[in-house]
Amino acid sequence: MSTTSEVSHSDLSGLPTHGTAKITNVEHLASYNWIEAPVATIAVPGGPPLWSPAKHPKQVKKDSGHVYIAQNAARHPESPMEPLFRALFIEHPDFNIRETDLVSDRNNIRKLLAFVDPATSRNSHEAFTIRAEFVEGTVIFCREEAKVQEFIGPNEFRGFGHEFEKSYTKPSVSESTGHHRIISYGFCDLRFLIRYETDGYVDDRGAPADKDQEGDMTDLLRSLSLNEDRPHGAGGAASSKLTIWKTGIKVPLTSTLEIKTRVAHKSLSIDEVAPQLWVSQTPKLVRAYHNKGVFDPPRVEDVTALVKQWEGRKGEALQKLGALIHKIIEVLKEYSSATIRFVPDDRKLIISREETRNLLPRDLYCEWANTMPSDSKQHNAGEPCATGATVSGVVPCGNICAEIHRNQSERT
């Protein structure tokens, strides 16, 4: 049995294509915020920061101190993908995960797109690794980074992006360190579930709320005690080390935005940011320009049409991206667990079978049993399945959960 599969850049043209290379049927499903706390803690649904720009030019200090590169891995290294699934099943207890072909962070899709079309990323020649797992018809991609956080020293210069966000947005949830969202959509005959971080949102009325309303909302959210309303079942499984609080506001996808900062004499083209906006279907963009850290009043642009035009121009590359993901899924069906590595010198992806630990806590694997046809008995929320895990809702049990756990455990 093969333990390695390779896909070179030259192989891409020969891969079979599938469906249309356009994103369709986009749906926002869930969201959460990481909370600054002694233990790994998220708030569901949380809420993105509210866009609150200055009306006049403003000096912003340069970035410094602690910053996250991959916050999910930094805060919850045992299972960086777990918060995605916990938030999803809290907001949609009956979600049919078996209808999803691929679960991934936006970052992984962007890296694969850069392999297909290097022009879509300035980091296209950097090596990368993705951990992958096949679970009952669904492939899970887990982002892997050499560093998940870093400290910017006082004598280093890394730009103004982080401090700009702090200065031009107001938190929706106190003690939040990042807002993550989960959406689903169709692409190349596959159903994707994508997680990504969002910089902020604009008020539904098309402008930031006035100061009093902003204060009222912030005060309301801060008054919600983190000692109340802790969810159980899918949100607080006994096997999880993740603490989850039900608090926040639900913000529609149409209100979300991405913030980019750039020195004034270097304009930021839509082609530079479109790949990121496309994967997450983020509709609004702030291009903030500065001169030595002094920012002119920026504006919010609705770039939906521009990203759609980019999608049309990149049709050939996106078709290859879909073909590549189909190929990876086929390999994962055989390997079950694998590491996907990009080797820049050889311009190839190497997919290696791995005997790695599972990407999820064991109770979450029972969610794939929720819609499996079975003549076996069912068990209710709070009751143990055949493996002793607790699952949410009423699910077919019998030997099904046990079989799923056995399939996942045989690799470890």
Secondary structure by P-SEA (a helix, b strand, c coil): cccbbbbccccccccccccccccccccccccbbbccccccccccccccccccccccbbbbbcccccccccccccccccccaaaaaaaaaaaccccccccccbbbcaaaaaaaaaaacccccccccccbbbbbbbcccbbbbbbbbcccbbbbccccccccaaaaaaacbbbccccccbbbbbbbbbcccbbbbbbbbbccccccccccccaaaaaaaaaaaaaccccccccccccccccccbbbbbbbbbbcccccbbbbbbcccccccccccaaaaaaacccbbbbcccccccccbbbbbcaaaaaaaaaaaaaaaaaaaaaaaaaaaaaaaaacbbbbbbbccccbbbbbbccccccccccccccccccccccbbbbcccccccccccccccccccaaaaaaaaaaaccc
